[in-house]
Amino acid sequence: MQAKLLNKVVIKRNGHVVDWDSFRIQTAVFKAAIYGKYADKPLHANMIANNVTKIVEKMISELPFEKIEIETIQNQVVKQLNDFDKTVAKDFLEYKTKQNINQRH
């Protein structure tokens, strides 16, 4: 799937444009799951991260434009997480909020 996304770039919150990297989604979902409900179940957290990443990659690859705002990606991640486990979706949003606050300081 990564090959289809080589022409996609992500517009970050600070305006910087970076190449698409699905590993960043997988890492963020995994960290969020470990941060919350699956702190003692890393294999389960990894399974959720892999599944959500594959689904989001497919959805993003089908978008007709090359530049994708990070919020679009995050919204798709949350939507997919809600389908897998609403608690992990909540943990993901809390994790991302905490991460954003730490980046500002």
N, C-alpha and C positions, 0 to 999 in steps of 0.2 A: 504493500500500500504506500510506503514511503516514497517510492519512485513517482507516483502520480502527483505527489505534493511538492515536488522539487521546485515547481514554478510558483508556489504559494509563499507569501511573506506575512508576517504578523506585525501589526501596529500596536506597540506596547502603550501602556497608560501615559508614559512620559513622552510619547510621540516618536520614540526611536522605532526604526523598522529593522526587524531581524528575520532571518530565514526560519521557515517552518521547522520545528523539531518536536516530533511526537513524544520523544523521551521526556520532555518537560511536563507533558500532561500526565504521563504514566508516573513520573516521580512525585508530582504534586498530589495526585489521587492516593498513591501509596502512603505518602507522609501524612496526609489527612486521616486516612484510615488508621494508621498506627498512632496518630495523635489522639484519636478518640476510641471508638468502639472496639477496634481490633488491635489494641496495644499489645496484647499477648497472643495474637494470631497473625503473624506476618505472611504466612502462605495464603491465607484467605484474603488479606489486604492486597497482596500481589495479584491474585486472581481477579479481584474487582478492578484493580488498576489496568490490567491487561485487557479485560473485556470492554471497559469504558473507553480506553484509548482506541481500540479497533473500531468501535462504533463511531466515535467522534471523527477519526481519520476519514472514514467513509463519507460521512456527512460533509465534512469540509472539502474533500476532494470533488464533490459534486457541485459545489458553489461555482457560479459562473465568473467570479472575479478572483484576481490574484492576491489582493491585499485584504487581510482579514483582521478586524479589530479584536484585541484580546478579550473584550467583553463578550463578543460573539462566541468565542471558543469556550469561555468560562460558563456562559449560559447553557451551551450544549452539554458540557461536562456535568453541570448540576442536574439538567434534565435527565440525562442517562443514569446518573447516580440515584436519583429519585426512583427510577425504575428498578434498580438493583437493591438499594437499601437507603431509606429516607434518613436514617441516623448518620450514615456516612456522608450523604449530601449536606446535612447540617454541619458535620465535622469539617467538611471541605470548605464551606463558606466561613466558618470560624477560623480555620487554619489560614485561609487566604487573607482574611481581614487582619489577623495578627501579623502576618507576613508583610502586608502593605503598611501597617503602622510602624513596624520595625524598620522598614526601608526609608521612611520619612525622617526618622530620628538619627 
